[in-house]
Amino acid sequence: MSIVKLATAARRVNDQSMVEFVIEGEPASKANSRKAVVFHGKPRFIKSAKALKYKEDFGKQCPLLSPLFFCDLQIEIDIYYRTRRPDLDESLILDCMEGFVYVNDRQIKRKLIQHGLCRDRPRSIIRVGPLEGSISSSDI
């Protein structure tokens, strides 16, 4: 197993390859976070202000792993929302981790995503590491 050099915001879990960190804030549902705009007479879909703000905040909190994960990955995310209303949607979180934790979110092969409630402190607790038995793309 490779040893992952971590930023101080992340901690190792179980072994040296699995990492855990917390991102404060409530993610926007990717499906509901697009808005239609018109540029030069053509319709375009862009991320909403809430999604853009979350992405900016995420980047300030996410640890930068060195090296990034290049292998197939498993991920567990506990998303604590302020209310029951938002759909459970981890896709914006997965997009935000690209370039910080792994190269591309297509590396995620196993997911466990859970919805929680915390009115005072919405957040996401993220655990990510190599999928057991996975090989790195550099091994092929």
N, CA and C atoms as an extended XYZ file, in Angstrom:
420
Properties=species:S:1:pos:R:3:atomname:S:1:resname:S:1:resid:I:1 pbc="F F F"
N         0.826       -1.193        0.000 N   MET     1
C         0.000        0.000        0.000 CA  MET     1
C         0.860        1.243        0.000 C   MET     1
N         0.382        2.234       -0.732 N   SER     2
C         1.143        3.473       -0.785 CA  SER     2
C         0.866        4.314        0.451 C   SER     2
N         1.844        5.071        0.842 N   ILE     3
C         1.668        5.996        1.959 CA  ILE     3
C         1.250        7.333        1.380 C   ILE     3
N         0.210        7.904        1.923 N   VAL     4
C        -0.338        9.151        1.426 CA  VAL     4
C         0.101       10.277        2.344 C   VAL     4
N         0.748       11.280        1.769 N   LYS     5
C         1.117       12.466        2.535 CA  LYS     5
C        -0.125       13.336        2.636 C   LYS     5
N        -0.541       13.667        3.849 N   LEU     6
C        -1.805       14.342        4.063 CA  LEU     6
C        -1.628       15.771        4.540 C   LEU     6
N        -2.587       16.586        4.163 N   ALA     7
C        -2.693       17.905        4.772 CA  ALA     7
C        -3.186       17.701        6.200 C   ALA     7
N        -3.030       18.674        7.035 N   THR     8
C        -3.391       18.513        8.442 CA  THR     8
C        -4.883       18.319        8.659 C   THR     8
N        -5.732       18.697        7.693 N   ALA     9
C        -7.180       18.572        7.850 CA  ALA     9
C        -7.654       17.129        7.713 C   ALA     9
N        -6.846       16.250        7.172 N   ALA    10
C        -7.249       14.859        6.965 CA  ALA    10
C        -6.529       13.964        7.951 C   ALA    10
N        -7.136       12.811        8.220 N   ARG    11
C        -6.473       11.838        9.078 CA  ARG    11
C        -6.575       10.471        8.442 C   ARG    11
N        -5.619        9.629        8.766 N   ARG    12
C        -5.630        8.268        8.246 CA  ARG    12
C        -6.657        7.442        9.007 C   ARG    12
N        -7.305        6.527        8.317 N   VAL    13
C        -8.298        5.645        8.922 CA  VAL    13
C        -7.885        4.205        8.627 C   VAL    13
N        -7.877        3.383        9.661 N   ASN    14
C        -7.586        1.952        9.551 CA  ASN    14
C        -6.189        1.647        9.045 C   ASN    14
N        -5.845        2.115        7.910 N   ASP    15
C        -4.504        1.902        7.379 CA  ASP    15
C        -4.008        3.226        6.818 C   ASP    15
N        -2.843        3.204        6.242 N   GLN    16
C        -2.246        4.465        5.807 CA  GLN    16
C        -2.808        4.983        4.492 C   GLN    16
N        -3.640        4.213        3.806 N   SER    17
C        -4.154        4.661        2.519 CA  SER    17
C        -5.545        5.273        2.596 C   SER    17
N        -6.340        4.902        3.586 N   MET    18
C        -7.691        5.451        3.735 CA  MET    18
C        -7.589        6.790        4.448 C   MET    18
N        -8.255        7.822        3.933 N   VAL    19
C        -8.216        9.138        4.565 CA  VAL    19
C        -9.627        9.592        4.921 C   VAL    19
N        -9.715       10.422        5.945 N   GLU    20
C       -10.992       10.981        6.383 CA  GLU    20
C       -10.824       12.473        6.617 C   GLU    20
N       -11.818       13.245        6.195 N   PHE    21
C       -11.813       14.680        6.457 CA  PHE    21
C       -13.249       15.187        6.468 C   PHE    21
N       -13.423       16.394        7.010 N   VAL    22
C       -14.740       17.003        7.153 CA  VAL    22
C       -14.778       18.285        6.334 C   VAL    22
N       -15.872       18.451        5.598 N   ILE    23
C       -16.107       19.688        4.862 CA  ILE    23
C       -17.351       20.334        5.456 C   ILE    23
N       -17.199       21.542        5.977 N   GLU    24
C       -18.325       22.266        6.568 CA  GLU    24
C       -19.189       22.876        5.465 C   GLU    24
N       -20.492       22.902        5.704 N   GLY    25
C       -21.421       23.498        4.749 CA  GLY    25
C       -22.323       22.458        4.117 C   GLY    25
N       -23.402       22.933        3.510 N   GLU    26
C       -24.404       22.052        2.915 CA  GLU    26
C       -24.250       22.059        1.395 C   GLU    26
N       -23.995       20.887        0.795 N   PRO    27
C       -23.833       20.861       -0.661 CA  PRO    27
C       -25.148       21.079       -1.389 C   PRO    27
N       -25.070       21.708       -2.541 N   ALA    28
C       -26.237       21.846       -3.407 CA  ALA    28
C       -26.406       20.541       -4.171 C   ALA    28
N       -27.638       20.166       -4.423 N   SER    29
C       -27.898       19.003       -5.261 CA  SER    29
C       -27.479       19.360       -6.679 C   SER    29
N       -26.639       18.539       -7.286 N   LYS    30
C       -26.152       18.854       -8.619 CA  LYS    30
C       -27.297       18.903       -9.632 C   LYS    30
N       -28.244       17.995       -9.465 N   ALA    31
C       -29.389       17.964      -10.377 CA  ALA    31
C       -30.214       19.244      -10.286 C   ALA    31
N       -30.281       19.831       -9.113 N   ASN    32
C       -31.080       21.041       -8.909 CA  ASN    32
C       -30.240       22.307       -8.850 C   ASN    32
N       -28.945       22.195       -9.162 N   SER    33
C       -28.075       23.359       -8.991 CA  SER    33
C       -27.643       23.972      -10.318 C   SER    33
N       -28.375       23.712      -11.354 N   ARG    34
C       -28.078       24.319      -12.656 CA  ARG    34
C       -29.142       25.357      -12.972 C   ARG    34
N       -28.713       26.408      -13.650 N   LYS    35
C       -29.702       27.375      -14.106 CA  LYS    35
C       -29.434       27.670      -15.573 C   LYS    35
N       -30.502       27.915      -16.284 N   ALA    36
C       -30.407       28.193      -17.716 CA  ALA    36
C       -30.106       29.675      -17.915 C   ALA    36
N       -29.133       29.935      -18.768 N   VAL    37
C       -28.800       31.304      -19.151 CA  VAL    37
C       -28.602       31.325      -20.661 C   VAL    37
N       -28.575       32.508      -21.222 N   VAL    38
C       -28.368       32.638      -22.664 CA  VAL    38
C       -27.086       33.433      -22.891 C   VAL    38
N       -26.138       32.824      -23.617 N   PHE    39
C       -24.895       33.483      -24.012 CA  PHE    39
C       -24.867       33.569      -25.527 C   PHE    39
N       -24.727       34.764      -26.059 N   HIS    40
C       -24.666       34.983      -27.502 CA  HIS    40
C       -25.811       34.279      -28.219 C   HIS    40
N       -27.007       34.380      -27.643 N   GLY    41
C       -28.196       33.822      -28.271 CA  GLY    41
C       -28.356       32.319      -28.140 C   GLY    41
N       -27.457       31.659      -27.412 N   LYS    42
C       -27.544       30.203      -27.247 CA  LYS    42
C       -27.765       29.861      -25.784 C   LYS    42
N       -28.673       28.913      -25.530 N   PRO    43
C       -28.912       28.517      -24.135 CA  PRO    43
C       -27.728       27.727      -23.569 C   PRO    43
N       -27.407       28.000      -22.339 N   ARG    44
C       -26.336       27.300      -21.616 CA  ARG    44
C       -26.844       26.999      -20.211 C   ARG    44
N       -26.303       25.941      -19.617 N   PHE    45
C       -26.626       25.622      -18.232 CA  PHE    45
C       -25.371       25.807      -17.401 C   PHE    45
N       -25.490       26.610      -16.368 N   ILE    46
C       -24.354       26.868      -15.492 CA  ILE    46
C       -24.730       26.503      -14.063 C   ILE    46
N       -23.719       26.323      -13.230 N   LYS    47
C       -23.967       26.030      -11.823 CA  LYS    47
C       -24.604       27.234      -11.147 C   LYS    47
N       -25.497       26.941      -10.224 N   SER    48
C       -26.155       28.010       -9.474 CA  SER    48
C       -25.152       28.712       -8.559 C   SER    48
N       -25.557       29.851       -8.036 N   ALA    49
C       -24.702       30.593       -7.102 CA  ALA    49
C       -24.394       29.737       -5.877 C   ALA    49
N       -25.388       28.966       -5.386 N   LYS    50
C       -25.166       28.108       -4.216 CA  LYS    50
C       -24.119       27.037       -4.527 C   LYS    50
N       -24.209       26.420       -5.697 N   ALA    51
C       -23.240       25.381       -6.073 CA  ALA    51
C       -21.842       25.977       -6.249 C   ALA    51
N       -21.749       27.140       -6.873 N   LEU    52
C       -20.443       27.789       -7.060 CA  LEU    52
C       -19.819       28.179       -5.727 C   LEU    52
N       -20.640       28.680       -4.803 N   LYS    53
C       -20.137       29.058       -3.477 CA  LYS    53
C       -19.658       27.822       -2.717 C   LYS    53
N       -20.429       26.723       -2.801 N   TYR    54
C       -20.028       25.490       -2.121 CA  TYR    54
C       -18.699       24.986       -2.689 C   TYR    54
N       -18.556       25.024       -4.010 N   LYS    55
C       -17.309       24.564       -4.633 CA  LYS    55
C       -16.124       25.401       -4.156 C   LYS    55
N       -16.314       26.707       -4.060 N   GLU    56
C       -15.247       27.597       -3.574 CA  GLU    56
C       -14.894       27.270       -2.121 C   GLU    56
N       -15.909       27.128       -1.280 N   ASP    57
C       -15.683       26.809        0.135 CA  ASP    57
C       -15.038       25.437        0.297 C   ASP    57
N       -15.468       24.481       -0.515 N   PHE    58
C       -14.916       23.128       -0.471 CA  PHE    58
C       -13.408       23.179       -0.750 C   PHE    58
N       -13.035       23.926       -1.780 N   GLY    59
C       -11.621       24.035       -2.152 CA  GLY    59
C       -10.747       24.609       -1.051 C   GLY    59
N       -11.307       25.464       -0.214 N   LYS    60
C       -10.560       26.040        0.896 CA  LYS    60
C       -10.382       25.054        2.046 C   LYS    60
N       -11.265       24.046        2.128 N   GLN    61
C       -11.240       23.106        3.246 CA  GLN    61
C       -10.654       21.740        2.901 C   GLN    61
N       -10.681       21.375        1.647 N   CYS    62
C       -10.281       20.025        1.251 CA  CYS    62
C        -8.765       19.855        1.327 C   CYS    62
N        -8.312       18.751        1.911 N   PRO    63
C        -6.870       18.507        1.935 CA  PRO    63
C        -6.361       18.206        0.529 C   PRO    63
N        -5.137       18.574        0.268 N   LEU    64
C        -4.493       18.257       -1.000 CA  LEU    64
C        -3.587       17.063       -0.763 C   LEU    64
N        -3.957       15.921       -1.330 N   LEU    65
C        -3.155       14.718       -1.147 CA  LEU    65
C        -1.979       14.724       -2.113 C   LEU    65
N        -0.860       14.260       -1.648 N   SER    66
C         0.331       14.173       -2.472 CA  SER    66
C         1.002       12.834       -2.216 C   SER    66
N         0.948       11.932       -3.152 N   PRO    67
C         0.335       12.056       -4.477 CA  PRO    67
C        -1.172       11.856       -4.412 C   PRO    67
N        -1.842       12.261       -5.490 N   LEU    68
C        -3.270       11.984       -5.613 CA  LEU    68
C        -3.474       10.485       -5.783 C   LEU    68
N        -4.666       10.011       -5.431 N   PHE    69
C        -5.018        8.625       -5.728 CA  PHE    69
C        -5.162        8.465       -7.243 C   PHE    69
N        -4.580        7.384       -7.782 N   PHE    70
C        -4.702        7.061       -9.204 CA  PHE    70
C        -5.449        5.755       -9.427 C   PHE    70
N        -5.758        5.016       -8.366 N   CYS    71
C        -6.366        3.685       -8.476 CA  CYS    71
C        -7.893        3.775       -8.343 C   CYS    71
N        -8.556        2.622       -8.502 N   ASP    72
C        -9.985        2.550       -8.225 CA  ASP    72
C       -10.201        2.784       -6.736 C   ASP    72
N       -11.298        3.484       -6.401 N   LEU    73
C       -11.507        3.926       -5.029 CA  LEU    73
C       -12.870        3.521       -4.480 C   LEU    73
N       -12.927        3.486       -3.159 N   GLN    74
C       -14.195        3.372       -2.444 CA  GLN    74
C       -14.346        4.622       -1.602 C   GLN    74
N       -15.601        5.026       -1.401 N   ILE    75
C       -15.845        6.259       -0.669 CA  ILE    75
C       -17.080        6.099        0.212 C   ILE    75
N       -17.002        6.692        1.377 N   GLU    76
C       -18.145        6.794        2.285 CA  GLU    76
C       -18.314        8.272        2.607 C   GLU    76
N       -19.544        8.755        2.467 N   ILE    77
C       -19.818       10.159        2.780 CA  ILE    77
C       -21.071       10.224        3.635 C   ILE    77
N       -20.941       10.844        4.792 N   ASP    78
C       -22.092       11.148        5.644 CA  ASP    78
C       -22.378       12.631        5.440 C   ASP    78
N       -23.515       12.936        4.813 N   ILE    79
C       -23.877       14.324        4.528 CA  ILE    79
C       -24.940       14.759        5.528 C   ILE    79
N       -24.601       15.749        6.335 N   TYR    80
C       -25.524       16.278        7.329 CA  TYR    80
C       -26.129       17.573        6.794 C   TYR    80
N       -27.442       17.528        6.530 N   TYR    81
C       -28.181       18.675        6.019 CA  TYR    81
C       -28.881       19.403        7.176 C   TYR    81
N       -29.273       20.652        6.935 N   ARG    82
C       -30.028       21.421        7.934 CA  ARG    82
C       -31.449       20.880        8.106 C   ARG    82
N       -32.037       20.411        6.994 N   THR    83
C       -33.416       19.918        7.005 CA  THR    83
C       -33.499       18.615        6.217 C   THR    83
N       -34.673       17.998        6.243 N   ARG    84
C       -34.908       16.777        5.475 CA  ARG    84
C       -35.173       17.071        4.001 C   ARG    84
N       -35.365       18.299        3.660 N   ARG    85
C       -35.793       18.666        2.318 CA  ARG    85
C       -34.809       18.313        1.193 C   ARG    85
N       -33.513       18.595        1.318 N   PRO    86
C       -32.615       18.331        0.177 CA  PRO    86
C       -32.534       16.846       -0.177 C   PRO    86
N       -32.427       16.600       -1.480 N   ASP    87
C       -32.168       15.242       -1.945 CA  ASP    87
C       -30.760       14.840       -1.532 C   ASP    87
N       -30.584       13.565       -1.249 N   LEU    88
C       -29.249       13.046       -0.958 CA  LEU    88
C       -28.500       12.982       -2.284 C   LEU    88
N       -27.511       13.843       -2.448 N   ASP    89
C       -26.794       13.940       -3.722 CA  ASP    89
C       -25.330       14.276       -3.454 C   ASP    89
N       -24.468       13.322       -3.693 N   GLU    90
C       -23.036       13.488       -3.444 CA  GLU    90
C       -22.259       13.944       -4.672 C   GLU    90
N       -22.911       14.095       -5.816 N   SER    91
C       -22.190       14.327       -7.070 CA  SER    91
C       -21.358       15.612       -7.071 C   SER    91
N       -21.850       16.691       -6.465 N   LEU    92
C       -21.053       17.928       -6.402 CA  LEU    92
C       -19.813       17.713       -5.534 C   LEU    92
N       -19.958       16.962       -4.449 N   ILE    93
C       -18.819       16.656       -3.575 CA  ILE    93
C       -17.764       15.871       -4.344 C   ILE    93
N       -18.203       14.861       -5.108 N   LEU    94
C       -17.259       14.052       -5.885 CA  LEU    94
C       -16.529       14.915       -6.907 C   LEU    94
N       -17.249       15.813       -7.577 N   ASP    95
C       -16.612       16.720       -8.537 CA  ASP    95
C       -15.582       17.620       -7.855 C   ASP    95
N       -15.934       18.109       -6.667 N   CYS    96
C       -15.048       19.034       -5.952 CA  CYS    96
C       -13.737       18.380       -5.511 C   CYS    96
N       -13.727       17.069       -5.314 N   MET    97
C       -12.514       16.383       -4.855 CA  MET    97
C       -11.510       16.136       -5.977 C   MET    97
N       -11.936       16.304       -7.236 N   GLU    98
C       -11.008       16.122       -8.351 CA  GLU    98
C        -9.857       17.115       -8.246 C   GLU    98
N        -8.652       16.607       -8.357 N   GLY    99
C        -7.464       17.449       -8.267 CA  GLY    99
C        -6.972       17.692       -6.852 C   GLY    99
N        -7.778       17.320       -5.858 N   PHE   100
C        -7.375       17.418       -4.456 CA  PHE   100
C        -7.084       16.036       -3.865 C   PHE   100
N        -7.945       15.072       -4.175 N   VAL   101
C        -7.863       13.743       -3.576 CA  VAL   101
C        -7.559       12.689       -4.645 C   VAL   101
N        -8.171       12.823       -5.797 N   TYR   102
C        -7.966       11.880       -6.894 CA  TYR   102
C        -7.971       12.643       -8.207 C   TYR   102
N        -7.636       11.922       -9.270 N   VAL   103
C        -7.539       12.547      -10.578 CA  VAL   103
C        -8.926       12.803      -11.166 C   VAL   103
N        -9.807       11.788      -11.103 N   ASN   104
C       -11.120       11.899      -11.728 CA  ASN   104
C       -12.136       11.105      -10.921 C   ASN   104
N       -13.347       11.620      -10.805 N   ASP   105
C       -14.348       10.912       -9.998 CA  ASP   105
C       -14.804        9.591      -10.628 C   ASP   105
N       -14.403        9.305      -11.849 N   ARG   106
C       -14.678        7.984      -12.443 CA  ARG   106
C       -13.899        6.882      -11.744 C   ARG   106
N       -12.917        7.241      -10.935 N   GLN   107
C       -12.155        6.246      -10.174 CA  GLN   107
C       -12.991        5.635       -9.051 C   GLN   107
N       -14.086        6.302       -8.657 N   ILE   108
C       -14.936        5.800       -7.573 CA  ILE   108
C       -15.739        4.616       -8.094 C   ILE   108
N       -15.508        3.452       -7.504 N   LYS   109
C       -16.178        2.221       -7.927 CA  LYS   109
C       -17.136        1.689       -6.868 C   LYS   109
N       -17.020        2.161       -5.645 N   ARG   110
C       -17.930        1.746       -4.570 CA  ARG   110
C       -18.250        2.972       -3.724 C   ARG   110
N       -19.578        3.182       -3.479 N   LYS   111
C       -20.016        4.345       -2.706 CA  LYS   111
C       -20.990        3.910       -1.610 C   LYS   111
N       -20.840        4.539       -0.461 N   LEU   112
C       -21.821        4.449        0.615 CA  LEU   112
C       -22.108        5.887        1.032 C   LEU   112
N       -23.322        6.347        0.727 N   ILE   113
C       -23.693        7.726        0.979 CA  ILE   113
C       -24.864        7.719        1.958 C   ILE   113
N       -24.758        8.514        3.040 N   GLN   114
C       -25.798        8.540        4.062 CA  GLN   114
C       -26.258        9.973        4.318 C   GLN   114
N       -27.559       10.121        4.566 N   HIS   115
C       -28.191       11.407        4.853 CA  HIS   115
C       -28.343       11.556        6.358 C   HIS   115
N       -27.907       12.674        6.900 N   GLY   116
C       -28.087       12.963        8.314 CA  GLY   116
C       -28.638       14.368        8.490 C   GLY   116
N       -29.083       14.661        9.689 N   LEU   117
C       -29.611       15.985       10.004 CA  LEU   117
C       -28.772       16.644       11.087 C   LEU   117
N       -28.446       17.913       10.870 N   CYS   118
C       -27.773       18.716       11.887 CA  CYS   118
C       -28.040       20.184       11.542 C   CYS   118
N       -29.053       20.742       12.159 N   ARG   119
C       -29.477       22.111       11.844 CA  ARG   119
C       -28.387       23.146       12.103 C   ARG   119
N       -27.590       22.918       13.130 N   ASP   120
C       -26.584       23.901       13.527 CA  ASP   120
C       -25.261       23.777       12.789 C   ASP   120
N       -24.988       22.603       12.231 N   ARG   121
C       -23.671       22.398       11.615 CA  ARG   121
C       -23.758       21.440       10.423 C   ARG   121
N       -24.324       21.905        9.303 N   PRO   122
C       -24.335       21.047        8.121 CA  PRO   122
C       -22.900       20.794        7.664 C   PRO   122
N       -22.626       19.545        7.267 N   ARG   123
C       -21.255       19.181        6.907 CA  ARG   123
C       -21.260       17.841        6.199 C   ARG   123
N       -20.119       17.488        5.662 N   SER   124
C       -19.919       16.178        5.053 CA  SER   124
C       -18.671       15.557        5.659 C   SER   124
N       -18.823       14.336        6.138 N   ILE   125
C       -17.683       13.565        6.632 CA  ILE   125
C       -17.334       12.580        5.535 C   ILE   125
N       -16.119       12.682        5.043 N   ILE   126
C       -15.705       11.938        3.854 CA  ILE   126
C       -14.574       10.992        4.202 C   ILE   126
N       -14.732        9.733        3.816 N   ARG   127
C       -13.697        8.714        3.945 CA  ARG   127
C       -13.475        8.113        2.563 C   ARG   127
N       -12.229        8.141        2.112 N   VAL   128
C       -11.918        7.647        0.771 CA  VAL   128
C       -10.599        6.884        0.793 C   VAL   128
N       -10.532        5.835        0.002 N   GLY   129
C        -9.309        5.051       -0.085 CA  GLY   129
C        -9.388        4.042       -1.213 C   GLY   129
N        -8.303        3.344       -1.444 N   PRO   130
C        -8.263        2.365       -2.535 CA  PRO   130
C        -9.298        1.263       -2.347 C   PRO   130
N        -9.898        0.862       -3.436 N   LEU   131
C       -10.800       -0.278       -3.442 CA  LEU   131
C        -9.946       -1.527       -3.262 C   LEU   131
N       -10.349       -2.374       -2.356 N   GLU   132
C        -9.564       -3.581       -2.082 CA  GLU   132
C        -9.324       -4.358       -3.370 C   GLU   132
N        -8.086       -4.677       -3.615 N   GLY   133
C        -7.713       -5.431       -4.815 CA  GLY   133
C        -7.571       -4.597       -6.059 C   GLY   133
N        -7.727       -3.264       -5.953 N   SER   134
C        -7.629       -2.428       -7.146 CA  SER   134
C        -6.176       -2.243       -7.547 C   SER   134
N        -5.990       -1.953       -8.811 N   ILE   135
C        -4.641       -1.683       -9.309 CA  ILE   135
C        -4.611       -0.258       -9.833 C   ILE   135
N        -3.493        0.348       -9.742 N   SER   136
C        -3.315        1.707      -10.217 CA  SER   136
C        -3.259        1.699      -11.732 C   SER   136
N        -3.708        2.799      -12.348 N   SER   137
C        -3.619        2.906      -13.793 CA  SER   137
C        -2.168        2.867      -14.251 C   SER   137
N        -1.251        3.227      -13.372 N   SER   138
C         0.176        3.170      -13.730 CA  SER   138
C         0.694        1.731      -13.715 C   SER   138
N        -0.094        0.796      -13.094 N   ASP   139
C         0.295       -0.611      -13.062 CA  ASP   139
C        -0.087       -1.341      -14.334 C   ASP   139
N        -0.927       -0.708      -15.176 N   ILE   140
C        -1.414       -1.391      -16.393 CA  ILE   140
C        -0.445       -1.212      -17.533 C   ILE   140
